[in-house]
Each structure stands twice: as C-alpha cells, then as structure tokens.
Amino acid sequence: MIQSDLQKIYTKKIKDNNLNCDDIMDIATTIVHQFIDEGLCPNYGDGAKDPYDETHFEYQDIIREHLETLFKIK
C-alpha cells in the first residue's frame, strides 16, 4: 500500500474516532517496516548475524502500546 493511501485511511479513522486495536497494530507494523527498510532495526531471518533476532517485534510492541495509550484504545 502506498504511504499516502495509508495516511488517508487512518486520517479519516482518527477524525471519526474510529480506530481499533487492529488499526493500531497495522500502523505500528508499517512504522517498523519503515525502520527495517531504513536499516534502523534488524529484521528477523534477514541473514543478519543473529537470525533469531526479534528486535523488530519489540519495536512494534512499544509503538503499539504508545499509540493505544495516545488514542485511548484497549
């Protein structure tokens, strides 16, 4: 999905106060994928030194928790 399409979808959901847990997870996942693409976060199984590195899941959980708190979603 093109970033601007994603922005349009979630901008409308935020305005309508219609975000749910799945939306927050999608946003967190998109952010972490961008981190991986930029080389800021290792990707599980990408052939890195530690193929079992799950750091990106930890990043995703931290971002998700903060967004859920920010948007008061449980």
C-alpha positions as CSV (number, residue, x, y, z in Angstrom):
1,M,0.0,0.0,0.0
2,I,1.3,3.5,-0.9
3,Q,2.1,5.6,2.2
4,S,-0.3,8.4,1.2
5,D,-3.2,5.8,0.8
6,L,-2.4,4.6,4.3
7,Q,-2.3,8.2,5.6
8,K,-5.7,8.9,4.1
9,I,-7.3,5.8,5.6
10,Y,-6.0,6.5,9.1
11,T,-6.5,10.2,9.0
12,K,-10.3,9.6,8.4
13,K,-10.4,7.0,11.1
14,I,-8.7,9.3,13.6
15,K,-11.1,12.2,12.7
16,D,-14.1,9.8,13.1
17,N,-12.6,8.4,16.3
18,N,-13.0,5.0,14.8
19,L,-9.6,3.4,15.4
20,N,-9.4,-0.1,16.8
21,C,-6.7,-2.4,18.1
22,D,-6.2,-3.9,14.6
23,D,-5.7,-0.4,13.1
24,I,-3.1,0.4,15.8
25,M,-1.2,-2.8,15.0
26,D,-1.3,-2.1,11.3
27,I,0.2,1.4,12.0
28,A,2.9,0.0,14.3
29,T,3.8,-2.7,11.7
30,T,4.0,-0.1,9.0
31,I,6.3,2.1,11.1
32,V,8.6,-0.8,12.0
33,H,8.8,-1.9,8.3
34,Q,10.0,1.6,7.5
35,F,12.6,1.2,10.3
36,I,13.7,-2.1,8.7
37,D,13.9,-0.5,5.2
38,E,15.9,2.4,6.6
39,G,18.3,0.0,8.3
40,L,17.3,1.3,11.8
41,C,16.1,-2.1,13.0
42,P,17.1,-5.7,12.2
43,N,14.6,-7.9,10.5
44,Y,14.1,-11.5,11.8
45,G,15.6,-14.0,9.4
46,D,17.2,-11.5,7.1
47,G,20.5,-13.3,7.2
48,A,21.9,-10.9,9.9
49,K,24.4,-12.2,12.5
50,D,21.6,-13.4,14.7
51,P,18.8,-14.9,12.5
52,Y,16.6,-15.2,15.7
53,D,16.8,-11.5,16.5
54,E,13.2,-10.4,17.2
55,T,14.0,-6.8,17.9
56,H,11.5,-5.6,15.4
57,F,8.7,-7.3,17.3
58,E,9.8,-5.4,20.4
59,Y,9.8,-2.1,18.5
60,Q,6.4,-2.9,17.2
61,D,5.0,-3.7,20.7
62,I,6.4,-0.4,22.1
63,I,4.9,1.6,19.3
64,R,1.6,-0.2,19.6
65,E,1.4,0.4,23.3
66,H,2.1,4.1,23.0
67,L,-0.5,4.5,20.2
68,E,-3.1,2.6,22.2
69,T,-2.5,4.9,25.1
70,L,-2.5,8.0,23.0
71,F,-5.8,7.1,21.3
72,K,-7.3,5.5,24.5
73,I,-7.8,2.1,22.8
74,K,-7.9,-1.1,24.8
